Amino acid sequence: MSAIYIAGIAVFSVLAQWLAWVLKVPAILFLLIIGLLLGPLTGQLSPDDLLGDLLFPVVSLSVAIILFEGSLTLHFRELKGIGKIVRNLCSIGMFSTFVMIALSAYFILDLDWRVAAVLGAVLVVTGPTVIAPMLNSMRPTQDIDRVLRWEGIVIDPIGALFAVLVFEAVSFVGKGEVLSHTLIALFSTLGVGISVGVVAGWITSALIRKEWLPYELHKFGILALVLFSFTASNHLAHESGLLAVTIFGIWLANQDDLEIDSVLEFKEDLSMILISSLFILLAARLQLSDLMLLDAEIFIFLAIVLFIARPICIAISTYNTDLPLKSRILLSWIAPRGIVAAAVGSVFALSMMESQIPDANKLVPLIFTVIIVTVVLQSLTATPLAKLLGVRQPSPNTLLIIGANHVARAIAKGLKEQNIDVYLSDPAWENCKMARMDGLPCYYGNPQSEHAERYLPLTSIQSVLALSPNRHHNALGVQYFSHLLSEQNVFSLRSSTNHAKANKDSATFLSRQILFGEQGYYAKLSSLIAKGGKVSATRLSEEFDWQQYLEVNKEAIPLFITTDGNDGESQIRPFVIDMKKPPEQGERIIALQPPKMSILKEPTQTKEGATSLGEKLSQ
């Protein structure tokens, strides 16, 4: 029977993630619902009976992997550039939230002070897994989007580390005869955790740099080292393992010459599996009797978390900054708690119950209550509040280009000179480096990854153009963004004159390989650019219409049509195969001109009196 339950958890995890993908909401909502349905509401799943003595080790090891994956995204160089507000949010703002929640739990909920302190520490964490889907649907202004997205990224490992330190501190209180013994025990735990994390990071770095660990074993080898570091640190010093794996991940993240992208991608996939399964198990462990322990004071506590703790955190963090008042109001409302709070809090609760600390059984119900209320309430109200405050972005106007090869860069430069916002993405570092040298923003990695969801400006993306010569990259991008942005906003370039066989490509990919007309395939564009072809723009007029343009520019490959909008911003649409609506007067044609056409100067008057801009966009 155990195998059936485990298989069922896997199926329900996929179902929850699929529903979140379809409805574009945080997956945590459906994971919670499924866990509650299987556990306290129907009694079909009992994690304690299913796993027995293995429950605590499984949860602990899973949390260790989740924290390690989160710490892999914490780069010190990015901390320097995220701005004063985000630094404040992850330091003094985080501490103020901890103090407010801990005091409220102690005085209002009448919890043991150790449980209240741990609860306050756990609930400082938001996390990108719940923030990102909310931001994508809310589309707040850039300053709000940047603050919330970076807060979720940075506070995830920092907040978890802070929670570990608070838990270790309260765990030692009272175990020694005097305060000095307690402090010695605390600092020994910190010393062991930090030392094990640093040693594990140094060993891993050496194994990779000296190629003593083959590439195909990087993922499995680092996973094994994470699990060993966690258990070894815990063996040497009680509850120091989470600190060790967090330091381990931070060490690897800040080794600039270390190639760990495949490891990070693997850990993202593994974390999704663990988060989904773990959240269902943790929600199923809740008992109706535990929930009944929460009396009416819980509503006062929630009100403080929502309407006092967060606004005070924002007020302190944004003090003496130029952030507008309306942006501060929205920031004061958005702080959903996620899987890290639930997972870390559950580990602490299990350990505190084993130590027979009073009120430890209330910790998990309280955490889940805050998660449910913040995620549901803020997901439903964030977009209307952003509209009401007038801090929602206008319609997205950025083109995301999959690929930063020389073809993509040439097209992107032409668009940029026409004041069209572009953002490139490529898994090859050399391509990204060349794009950045040309002044083009470029994301290094796969744009459909969880990491990209944290760093790409998804809220401002209007359309996606797959311009990579790699069919696999184009296909993955088309399938991913066709759902995210709708199919009519995603296009792909053909890599050759012939489509691939239908049994090798999805119907979605085949239907979107329509960019730049019949001549618009990668090899043709690449050849023209290599010979000196340039991207240039021409405005159509009453005297120089579309037919005349085609006669004059027979060898050009039209790429885009741009129209000046009423708001001063250009509207753009790509040329596609079987284009039904031809360009009209007043619109501009952005095209790739062959070398002999790319030397046209400023607008000239033709013999027939037609005015052609023939603007040269690329030198």
TIPA-841200 format. One record per residue (C-alpha): residue number from 1; residue in three letters; x, y, z. Coordinates in pm, whole numbers, padded with zeros to 5 digits. Layout:
- k|r|c1|c2|c3
- NUM|ala|X|Y|Z
...
***
This chain:
- k|r|c1|c2|c3
- 1|met|00000|00000|00000
- 2|ser|00288|00240|00068
- 3|ala|00390|00228|-00298
- 4|ile|00038|00331|-00402
- 5|tyr|00040|00628|-00167
- 6|ile|00383|00744|-00284
- 7|ala|00278|00711|-00650
- 8|gly|-00042|00898|-00569
- 9|ile|00151|01184|-00410
- 10|ala|00362|01208|-00728
- 11|val|00051|01218|-00948
- 12|phe|-00122|01478|-00732
- 13|ser|00196|01688|-00727
- 14|val|00199|01697|-01106
- 15|leu|-00174|01777|-01108
- 16|ala|-00120|02073|-00874
- 17|gln|00167|02208|-01084
- 18|trp|-00037|02162|-01403
- 19|leu|-00335|02350|-01259
- 20|ala|-00102|02631|-01153
- 21|trp|00044|02638|-01505
- 22|val|-00300|02652|-01668
- 23|leu|-00446|02915|-01434
- 24|lys|-00118|03110|-01392
- 25|val|-00133|03123|-01013
- 26|pro|00113|03002|-00746
- 27|ala|00123|02622|-00731
- 28|ile|00123|02640|-00354
- 29|leu|-00254|02704|-00361
- 30|phe|-00335|02369|-00520
- 31|leu|-00069|02182|-00322
- 32|leu|-00233|02311|-00004
- 33|ile|-00582|02216|-00118
- 34|ile|-00474|01864|-00221
- 35|gly|-00281|01811|00103
- 36|leu|-00576|01924|00316
- 37|leu|-00819|01710|00117
- 38|leu|-00604|01399|00144
- 39|gly|-00513|01455|00508
- 40|pro|-00736|01620|00769
- 41|leu|-01054|01642|00558
- 42|thr|-01078|01283|00429
- 43|gly|-00814|01095|00628
- 44|gln|-00688|00916|00315
- 45|leu|-00323|01010|00373
- 46|ser|-00132|00993|00701
- 47|pro|00235|01086|00645
- 48|asp|00331|00959|00991
- 49|asp|00187|00615|00917
- 50|leu|00325|00617|00562
- 51|leu|00685|00704|00647
- 52|gly|00702|00629|01017
- 53|asp|01046|00701|01162
- 54|leu|01163|00810|00816
- 55|leu|00935|01117|00814
- 56|phe|01172|01347|01001
- 57|pro|01484|01245|00799
- 58|val|01295|01275|00468
- 59|val|01161|01621|00554
- 60|ser|01499|01736|00687
- 61|leu|01695|01617|00384
- 62|ser|01437|01769|00147
- 63|val|01458|02105|00322
- 64|ala|01838|02087|00304
- 65|ile|01823|02041|-00075
- 66|ile|01567|02323|-00112
- 67|leu|01780|02564|00092
- 68|phe|02093|02463|-00100
- 69|glu|01919|02533|-00431
- 70|gly|01800|02871|-00304
- 71|ser|02145|02969|-00180
- 72|leu|02294|02888|-00523
- 73|thr|02119|03204|-00653
- 74|leu|02271|03438|-00393
- 75|his|02562|03620|-00555
- 76|phe|02744|03882|-00352
- 77|arg|02797|04101|-00658
- 78|glu|02420|04119|-00706
- 79|leu|02368|04227|-00347
- 80|lys|02572|04537|-00426
- 81|gly|02350|04640|-00714
- 82|ile|02000|04571|-00588
- 83|gly|01950|04909|-00429
- 84|lys|01910|05052|-00086
- 85|ile|01546|04944|-00048
- 86|val|01607|04574|-00109
- 87|arg|01913|04576|00117
- 88|asn|01701|04733|00390
- 89|leu|01418|04483|00336
- 90|cys|01659|04192|00381
- 91|ser|01824|04338|00690
- 92|ile|01652|04592|00917
- 93|gly|01315|04531|00752
- 94|met|01345|04155|00802
- 95|phe|01446|04205|01166
- 96|ser|01153|04442|01233
- 97|thr|00914|04182|01085
- 98|phe|01066|03916|01308
- 99|val|01025|04132|01620
- 100|met|00664|04231|01542
- 101|ile|00548|03876|01465
- 102|ala|00736|03719|01756
- 103|leu|00598|03971|02009
- 104|ser|00247|03932|01869
- 105|ala|00268|03554|01893
- 106|tyr|00394|03577|02250
- 107|phe|00149|03835|02388
- 108|ile|-00162|03774|02173
- 109|leu|-00145|03400|02107
- 110|asp|00015|03332|02445
- 111|leu|00277|03098|02295
- 112|asp|00591|02978|02467
- 113|trp|00854|03244|02397
- 114|arg|01076|02994|02214
- 115|val|00795|02893|01979
- 116|ala|00701|03259|01929
- 117|ala|01061|03348|01837
- 118|val|01089|03063|01586
- 119|leu|00749|03153|01435
- 120|gly|00860|03514|01389
- 121|ala|01187|03405|01228
- 122|val|01022|03159|00988
- 123|leu|00759|03408|00869
- 124|val|01008|03669|00747
- 125|val|01061|03467|00426
- 126|thr|00851|03531|00113
- 127|gly|01025|03355|-00176
- 128|pro|01021|03378|-00558
- 129|thr|00800|03070|-00609
- 130|val|00496|03264|-00482
- 131|ile|00605|03617|-00577
- 132|ala|00685|03553|-00946
- 133|pro|00340|03423|-01060
- 134|met|00171|03708|-00870
- 135|leu|00390|03972|-01035
- 136|asn|00337|03824|-01380
- 137|ser|-00040|03868|-01351
- 138|met|-00028|04198|-01157
- 139|arg|00231|04373|-01384
- 140|pro|00325|04651|-01139
- 141|thr|00554|04937|-01234
- 142|gln|00921|04861|-01273
- 143|asp|01028|04990|-00933
- 144|ile|00773|04772|-00750
- 145|asp|00843|04468|-00968
- 146|arg|01218|04500|-00913
- 147|val|01187|04542|-00535
- 148|leu|00947|04250|-00483
- 149|arg|01127|04015|-00720
- 150|trp|01469|04084|-00569
- 151|glu|01334|04071|-00215
- 152|gly|01200|03722|-00283
- 153|ile|01529|03606|-00436
- 154|val|01759|03746|-00168
- 155|ile|01548|03695|00144
- 156|asp|01489|03328|00059
- 157|pro|01835|03203|00166
- 158|ile|01907|03493|00405
- 159|gly|01572|03456|00584
- 160|ala|01609|03078|00606
- 161|leu|01959|03122|00746
- 162|phe|01826|03374|00999
- 163|ala|01550|03130|01101
- 164|val|01810|02854|01150
- 165|leu|02018|03082|01373
- 166|val|01716|03184|01583
- 167|phe|01610|02821|01620
- 168|glu|01958|02718|01727
- 169|ala|01972|03005|01977
- 170|val|01641|02921|02146
- 171|ser|01722|02548|02141
- 172|phe|02025|02601|02361
- 173|val|01865|02832|02613
- 174|gly|01825|02656|02945
- 175|lys|02038|02354|02852
- 176|gly|02345|02492|03026
- 177|glu|02371|02575|03391
- 178|val|02472|02930|03310
- 179|leu|02445|03169|03019
- 180|ser|02806|03112|02920
- 181|his|02742|02744|02858
- 182|thr|02451|02831|02631
- 183|leu|02656|03082|02435
- 184|ile|02942|02836|02398
- 185|ala|02704|02571|02265
- 186|leu|02547|02822|02021
- 187|phe|02879|02943|01884
- 188|ser|03009|02589|01853
- 189|thr|02704|02505|01642
- 190|leu|02758|02813|01427
- 191|gly|03126|02729|01394
- 192|val|03058|02372|01288
- 193|gly|02786|02470|01037
- 194|ile|02995|02743|00876
- 195|ser|03311|02529|00874
- 196|val|03142|02226|00718
- 197|gly|02975|02448|00455
- 198|val|03302|02619|00363
- 199|val|03497|02291|00351
- 200|ala|03229|02126|00136
- 201|gly|03229|02426|-00098
- 202|trp|03609|02428|-00125
- 203|ile|03626|02055|-00194
- 204|thr|03352|02074|-00457
- 205|ser|03522|02371|-00627
- 206|ala|03852|02182|-00638
- 207|leu|03690|01866|-00777
- 208|ile|03530|02062|-01060
- 209|arg|03826|02290|-01139
- 210|lys|04082|02006|-01147
- 211|glu|03834|01784|-01336
- 212|trp|03867|01509|-01078
- 213|leu|03489|01472|-01095
- 214|pro|03368|01399|-01452
- 215|tyr|03106|01629|-01594
- 216|glu|02839|01359|-01603
- 217|leu|02878|01315|-01225
- 218|his|02855|01685|-01133
- 219|lys|02484|01675|-01053
- 220|phe|02482|01347|-00865
- 221|gly|02815|01416|-00695
- 222|ile|02713|01759|-00561
- 223|leu|02377|01620|-00446
- 224|ala|02560|01349|-00253
- 225|leu|02794|01608|-00100
- 226|val|02497|01822|00005
- 227|leu|02332|01530|00183
- 228|phe|02661|01420|00342
- 229|ser|02743|01776|00457
- 230|phe|02400|01810|00613
- 231|thr|02415|01483|00806
- 232|ala|02781|01521|00905
- 233|ser|02725|01873|01036
- 234|asn|02422|01761|01235
- 235|his|02626|01475|01378
- 236|leu|02901|01712|01491
- 237|ala|02668|01981|01625
- 238|his|02293|01954|01680
- 239|glu|02080|02127|01409
- 240|ser|02377|02283|01229
- 241|gly|02313|02100|00901
- 242|leu|02080|02359|00745
- 243|leu|02338|02628|00810
- 244|ala|02609|02410|00654
- 245|val|02423|02348|00324
- 246|thr|02326|02716|00298
- 247|ile|02690|02823|00335
- 248|phe|02784|02544|00089
- 249|gly|02549|02685|-00175
- 250|ile|02658|03047|-00121
- 251|trp|03024|02942|-00158
- 252|leu|02959|02774|-00495
- 253|ala|02740|03061|-00619
- 254|asn|03023|03311|-00570
- 255|gln|03296|03116|-00754
- 256|asp|03296|03309|-01082
- 257|asp|03512|03059|-01270
- 258|leu|03298|02761|-01172
- 259|glu|03059|02617|-01429
- 260|ile|02756|02497|-01230
- 261|asp|02467|02593|-01457
- 262|ser|02375|02230|-01522
- 263|val|02385|02167|-01147
- 264|leu|02156|02464|-01080
- 265|glu|01911|02346|-01348
- 266|phe|01911|01995|-01199
- 267|lys|01857|02134|-00848
- 268|glu|01565|02345|-00978
- 269|asp|01397|02034|-01117
- 270|leu|01470|01837|-00802
- 271|ser|01346|02121|-00582
- 272|met|01017|02131|-00775
- 273|ile|00967|01760|-00712
- 274|leu|01057|01791|-00344
- 275|ile|00856|02110|-00288
- 276|ser|00544|01961|-00446
- 277|ser|00563|01629|-00262
- 278|leu|00677|01784|00063
- 279|phe|00403|02043|00071
- 280|ile|00132|01780|00020
- 281|leu|00285|01568|00299
- 282|leu|00313|01861|00538
- 283|ala|-00041|01983|00468
- 284|ala|-00171|01627|00513
- 285|arg|-00006|01612|00857
- 286|leu|-00231|01889|00982
- 287|gln|-00505|01764|01210
- 288|leu|-00844|01922|01254
- 289|ser|-00776|01911|01626
- 290|asp|-00457|02115|01571
- 291|leu|-00648|02372|01371
- 292|met|-00908|02391|01647
- 293|leu|-00631|02492|01887
- 294|leu|-00625|02828|01708
- 295|asp|-00885|03044|01879
- 296|ala|-01025|03386|01792
- 297|glu|-00695|03558|01874
- 298|ile|-00559|03419|01547
- 299|phe|-00753|03689|01359
- 300|ile|-00584|03962|01560
- 301|phe|-00249|03798|01494
- 302|leu|-00319|03780|01117
- 303|ala|-00425|04144|01117
- 304|ile|-00094|04240|01275
- 305|val|00100|04032|01021
- 306|leu|-00089|04188|00729
- 307|phe|-00160|04544|00836
- 308|ile|00111|04632|01089
- 309|ala|00424|04417|01053
- 310|arg|00455|04451|00675
- 311|pro|00375|04825|00654
- 312|ile|00627|04896|00931
- 313|cys|00886|04686|00746
- 314|ile|00825|04887|00426
- 315|ala|00824|05221|00611
- 316|ile|01161|05145|00770
- 317|ser|01312|05004|00449
- 318|thr|01197|05290|00224
- 319|tyr|01275|05572|00468
- 320|asn|01466|05857|00303
- 321|thr|01425|05712|-00047
- 322|asp|01252|05859|-00351
- 323|leu|01005|05571|-00389
- 324|pro|00655|05715|-00453
- 325|leu|00390|05682|-00182
- 326|lys|00161|05470|-00402
- 327|ser|00444|05222|-00463
- 328|arg|00505|05200|-00089
- 329|ile|00137|05128|-00028
- 330|leu|00137|04836|-00272
- 331|leu|00464|04703|-00132
- 332|ser|00306|04718|00215
- 333|trp|00038|04475|00102
- 334|ile|00237|04217|-00096
- 335|ala|00426|03965|00118
- 336|pro|00295|03609|00057
- 337|arg|00467|03331|00249
- 338|gly|00570|03016|00065
- 339|ile|00722|02671|00076
- 340|val|01044|02766|00256
- 341|ala|00846|02893|00556
- 342|ala|00637|02574|00562
- 343|ala|00927|02334|00514
- 344|val|01172|02498|00755
- 345|gly|00899|02555|01013
- 346|ser|00792|02191|00995
- 347|val|01147|02070|01059
- 348|phe|01175|02301|01359
- 349|ala|00833|02193|01489
- 350|leu|00926|01824|01474
- 351|ser|01249|01890|01661
- 352|met|01080|02111|01923
- 353|met|00807|01853|01985
- 354|glu|01074|01588|02037
- 355|ser|01225|01821|02298
- 356|gln|00877|01858|02454
- 357|ile|00871|02236|02426
- 358|pro|00523|02371|02515
- 359|asp|00305|02493|02224
- 360|ala|00538|02335|01965
- 361|asn|00234|02155|01818
- 362|lys|00084|02495|01729
- 363|leu|00378|02605|01514
- 364|val|00285|02425|01190
- 365|pro|-00090|02513|01198
- 366|leu|00001|02879|01255
- 367|ile|00251|02881|00967
- 368|phe|00005|02718|00728
- 369|thr|-00270|02957|00832
- 370|val|-00049|03255|00750
- 371|ile|00052|03095|00417
- 372|ile|-00309|03028|00316
- 373|val|-00432|03374|00412
- 374|thr|-00146|03569|00253
- 375|val|-00134|03370|-00072
- 376|val|-00509|03359|-00130
- 377|leu|-00593|03711|-00015
- 378|gln|-00302|03885|-00184
- 379|ser|-00333|03686|-00509
- 380|leu|-00697|03794|-00539
- 381|thr|-00645|04160|-00447
- 382|ala|-00300|04251|-00582
- 383|thr|-00408|04333|-00938
- 384|pro|-00718|04539|-00842
- 385|leu|-00511|04732|-00587
- 386|ala|-00239|04801|-00844
- 387|lys|-00504|04933|-01084
- 388|leu|-00665|05145|-00812
- 389|leu|-00331|05301|-00716
- 390|gly|-00234|05353|-01079
- 391|val|00093|05163|-01042
- 392|arg|00029|04899|-01307
- 393|gln|00249|04889|-01613
- 394|pro|00099|04979|-01952
- 395|ser|00068|04706|-02210
- 396|pro|00391|04505|-02241
- 397|asn|00620|04641|-02512
- 398|thr|00943|04439|-02491
- 399|leu|01044|04177|-02747
- 400|leu|01220|03875|-02599
- 401|ile|01457|03722|-02851
- 402|ile|01562|03362|-02792
- 403|gly|01918|03354|-02915
- 404|ala|02200|03608|-02904
- 405|asn|02387|03488|-03214
- 406|his|02503|03735|-03481
- 407|val|02165|03724|-03659
- 408|ala|01971|03794|-03341
- 409|arg|02214|04070|-03240
- 410|ala|02189|04243|-03579
- 411|ile|01810|04239|-03566
- 412|ala|01805|04350|-03202
- 413|lys|02035|04646|-03275
- 414|gly|01810|04755|-03558
- 415|leu|01505|04736|-03332
- 416|lys|01681|04922|-03054
- 417|glu|01764|05211|-03285
- 418|gln|01395|05230|-03365
- 419|asn|01325|05270|-02990
- 420|ile|01185|04917|-02962
- 421|asp|01272|04752|-02631
- 422|val|01446|04418|-02676
- 423|tyr|01584|04155|-02438
- 424|leu|01795|03864|-02557
- 425|ser|01851|03521|-02405
- 426|asp|02111|03260|-02486
- 427|pro|02266|02960|-02302
- 428|ala|02604|03032|-02468
- 429|trp|02812|03277|-02265
- 430|glu|03009|03406|-02566
- 431|asn|02688|03510|-02742
- 432|cys|02560|03686|-02431
- 433|lys|02893|03861|-02384
- 434|met|02888|03991|-02743
- 435|ala|02530|04113|-02699
- 436|arg|02617|04302|-02382
- 437|met|02918|04458|-02554
- 438|asp|02672|04587|-02816
- 439|gly|02463|04744|-02538
- 440|leu|02189|04480|-02560
- 441|pro|02048|04327|-02239
- 442|cys|02092|03951|-02241
- 443|tyr|01992|03674|-02003
- 444|tyr|02253|03399|-01983
- 445|gly|02066|03069|-01966
- 446|asn|01747|02900|-02085
- 447|pro|01455|03147|-02081
- 448|gln|01204|02878|-01981
- 449|ser|01385|02786|-01659
- 450|glu|01280|02873|-01305
- 451|his|01597|03080|-01276
- 452|ala|01486|03287|-01578
- 453|glu|01149|03345|-01414
- 454|arg|01334|03527|-01137
- 455|tyr|01560|03739|-01357
- 456|leu|01382|03802|-01690
- 457|pro|01145|04103|-01711
- 458|leu|00847|03877|-01786
- 459|thr|00588|04139|-01689
- 460|ser|00699|04368|-01975
- 461|ile|00736|04108|-02252
- 462|gln|00494|04156|-02541
- 463|ser|00618|03898|-02791
- 464|val|00880|03628|-02819
- 465|leu|01096|03570|-03127
- 466|ala|01286|03241|-03141
- 467|leu|01594|03324|-03352
- 468|ser|01834|03054|-03238
- 469|pro|01991|02823|-03500
- 470|asn|01926|02543|-03251
- 471|arg|01583|02396|-03328
- 472|his|01563|02241|-02982
- 473|his|01603|02577|-02807
- 474|asn|01346|02737|-03036
- 475|ala|01095|02457|-02983
- 476|leu|01124|02467|-02605
- 477|gly|01087|02845|-02603
- 478|val|00785|02840|-02833
- 479|gln|00604|02576|-02630
- 480|tyr|00676|02751|-02299
- 481|phe|00586|03106|-02401
- 482|ser|00288|03006|-02616
- 483|his|00109|02927|-02292
- 484|leu|00252|03216|-02094
- 485|leu|00182|03491|-02350
- 486|ser|-00073|03319|-02578
- 487|glu|00015|03157|-02907
- 488|gln|-00036|03462|-03130
- 489|asn|00249|03647|-02956
- 490|val|00516|03380|-03010
- 491|phe|00706|03328|-03335
- 492|ser|00997|03118|-03452
- 493|leu|01252|03141|-03728
- 494|arg|01303|02845|-03957
- 495|ser|01652|02702|-03942
- 496|ser|01631|02582|-04303
- 497|thr|01407|02612|-04610
- 498|asn|01216|02298|-04515
- 499|his|01012|02234|-04205
- 500|ala|01108|01938|-03990
- 501|lys|00895|01628|-04007
- 502|ala|00577|01650|-03805
- 503|asn|00672|01354|-03590
- 504|lys|00979|01542|-03460
- 505|asp|00821|01877|-03378
- 506|ser|00511|01966|-03183
- 507|ala|00213|02115|-03363
- 508|thr|00265|02438|-03172
- 509|phe|00626|02470|-03289
- 510|leu|00541|02387|-03650
- 511|ser|00260|02643|-03658
- 512|arg|00483|02920|-03518
- 513|gln|00777|02878|-03761
- 514|ile|00651|03163|-03973
- 515|leu|00889|03455|-03915
- 516|phe|00999|03687|-04196
- 517|gly|00815|03529|-04487
- 518|glu|00926|03258|-04726
- 519|gln|01286|03382|-04737
- 520|gly|01318|03424|-04364
- 521|tyr|01515|03120|-04261
- 522|tyr|01829|03128|-04049
- 523|ala|02084|03031|-04314
- 524|lys|01962|03305|-04553
- 525|leu|01969|03579|-04288
- 526|ser|02308|03464|-04160
- 527|ser|02456|03472|-04509
- 528|leu|02330|03824|-04582
- 529|ile|02460|03961|-04251
- 530|ala|02798|03791|-04298
- 531|lys|02830|03964|-04638
- 532|gly|02764|04305|-04486
- 533|gly|02386|04327|-04493
- 534|lys|02231|04578|-04254
- 535|val|01895|04625|-04085
- 536|ser|01731|04950|-04196
- 537|ala|01390|05117|-04184
- 538|thr|01174|05287|-04445
- 539|arg|00852|05477|-04385
- 540|leu|00567|05427|-04633
- 541|ser|00380|05730|-04761
- 542|glu|00107|05812|-05007
- 543|glu|00370|05864|-05275
- 544|phe|00573|05556|-05178
- 545|asp|00343|05267|-05094
- 546|trp|00401|04900|-05025
- 547|gln|00409|04792|-05388
- 548|gln|00666|05057|-05476
- 549|tyr|00872|04951|-05176
- 550|leu|00878|04592|-05305
- 551|glu|00987|04708|-05651
- 552|val|01274|04917|-05512
- 553|asn|01382|04663|-05247
- 554|lys|01352|04336|-05436
- 555|glu|01638|04168|-05253
- 556|ala|01551|04294|-04905
- 557|ile|01396|04067|-04644
- 558|pro|01118|04252|-04456
- 559|leu|01132|04179|-04084
- 560|phe|00884|04403|-03898
- 561|ile|00615|04663|-03940
- 562|thr|00604|04945|-03684
- 563|thr|00323|05192|-03626
- 564|asp|00344|05507|-03417
- 565|gly|00086|05483|-03138
- 566|asn|-00118|05764|-02987
- 567|asp|00088|05742|-02669
- 568|gly|00411|05802|-02859
- 569|glu|00524|05440|-02835
- 570|ser|00575|05230|-03146
- 571|gln|00359|04925|-03203
- 572|ile|00539|04642|-03377
- 573|arg|00439|04324|-03555
- 574|pro|00666|04083|-03744
- 575|phe|00634|03981|-04105
- 576|val|00505|03626|-04122
- 577|ile|00428|03369|-04387
- 578|asp|00084|03422|-04546
- 579|met|00056|03770|-04398
- 580|lys|-00300|03885|-04457
- 581|lys|-00272|04257|-04382
- 582|pro|-00008|04440|-04589
- 583|pro|00171|04748|-04453
- 584|glu|-00011|05081|-04489
- 585|gln|00104|05437|-04541
- 586|gly|00257|05597|-04234
- 587|glu|00395|05264|-04116
- 588|arg|00765|05180|-04122
- 589|ile|00920|04868|-04272
- 590|ile|01220|04731|-04087
- 591|ala|01410|04505|-04325
- 592|leu|01742|04333|-04371
- 593|gln|01896|04497|-04676
- 594|pro|02166|04327|-04885
- 595|pro|02508|04497|-04886
- 596|lys|02445|04713|-05193
- 597|met|02125|04855|-05038
- 598|ser|02264|04916|-04690
- 599|ile|02460|05225|-04799
- 600|leu|02151|05438|-04864
- 601|lys|02176|05779|-04704
- 602|glu|01910|06010|-04566
- 603|pro|01566|06035|-04733
- 604|thr|01598|06103|-05107
- 605|gln|01349|06207|-05370
- 606|thr|01290|05954|-05648
- 607|lys|01213|06048|-06006
- 608|glu|00850|05968|-05950
- 609|gly|00843|06199|-05646
- 610|ala|00835|05917|-05392
- 611|thr|00996|05985|-05057
- 612|ser|01195|05696|-04911
- 613|leu|01350|05724|-04571
- 614|gly|01600|05448|-04642
- 615|glu|01734|05520|-04297
- 616|lys|02052|05342|-04222
- 617|leu|02016|05191|-03877
- 618|ser|02336|04994|-03839
- 619|gln|02681|05121|-03917
***
